[in-house]
Amino acid sequence: MSTQQTKAPHYCFLVVDTPYCVHGWNLADQAKNYLARIDAEYFSFIATLLDPEITTDRSRYASIAVRVSYYQCLEALFALLGALLQAPSYPLGWLQLYRNADLLALVASISNGKHILNRVGLEKSSWENVSAYVHADLSNAPDGLVDAFSLLWRRLAAEYVSKDFRAEYNSIKHGYRLGAGGFTFSFGPETVPGVPAAAEDMRILGGSAHGSTFYTVDTFDGKLPSPRRPHVALRQVSLNWSAEATVLKLQLASWSLNNVISRLRLMHGFSLSEEAFYMPVPLSEIETPWNTTVGVTRCEWHRPLHSESIDKCDLSTVASSYK
């Protein structure tokens, strides 16, 4: 006499182009419970809480808190979009298995029109098509809603894949290894060679009270440090940005995240009203954060250093100097 063991249900999906399969007895319940609990209002709360602080004497710290929340919200937004496109029946699996490199590849591919294999029927990968899917069948949607959010997501995507963006984000979340505050760039003629011009003779090109200064690692060949590439140089990078604009971007990203969650909830049988989808009124408010300028946004000063300029010393004896 033999008995056949019951096999647990499973769900197979891609993370960009890597296949995975999650097994479990209650996958559908897990997915629904997760979608019931996730809440984009957290990021709106942070924006509302910190907005008044960016005009106080604590603005330098408040602006960094807003900045890191903005970065976290963008990662949440694009990860949920990836889960929606590639694992809509079990988004939790996609979210648990993607890597940073996967998310960067997915976001860059959509921005560049490179097709992402998906399970929601998109024939072409673009922010226009993704926005149209997320905001489909909303009877109260104003004209231009799909285009407004596709423009927003394209702009947010450009920031998310930026090397400076990633470096600043990592410098905040890993050991808070940056200096808070922006810089002002000005120039003026020297009346005496080698002596800086007087302050009243300087002309300001731009600046901001808000920004950051951090360091990036250069391995001389553009690749990441590793045991095979132990010789590095550090580059100082300073960024300027508007704290007010960052608060607005955080709010817009939070609303975007809410809409993606609402679409997933509808797909999983939740009963929602159309008010579950958020949008700025008027839609032109989406443009507001990008209408603010601080002039000079980036500064990197360092003496050029090339592989020919360094002595690649023998590192095999380094450990002997330790106790």
Buried (B, 14 or more C-beta within 10 A) or exposed (E): EEEEEEEEEEBEBBBBEEEBEBEBEEBBEBBBEBBEEBEBEBBBEBBBEBBEBBEEEEBBBBBBBBBBBBBBBBBBBBBBBBBBBBBBBBBBBBBEBBEEEBBBBBBBBBBEEEEBEBEBEBEEBBBBBBBBBBBEEBEEBEEEBBBBBBBBBBBBBEBBBEEBBBBBBBBBEEEEEBBBBBBBBBEBEEEEEEEEBEEEEBEEEBBBBBBBBBBBEBBBEEEEEEEEEEBBBEBEBBBBBBBBBBBBBBBBBBBBBBBBBBBBBBBBEBEEEEEBBBBBEEBEBBBBBEEBEBEBBEBEEEEEEEEEEEEEEEEEEEEEEEE
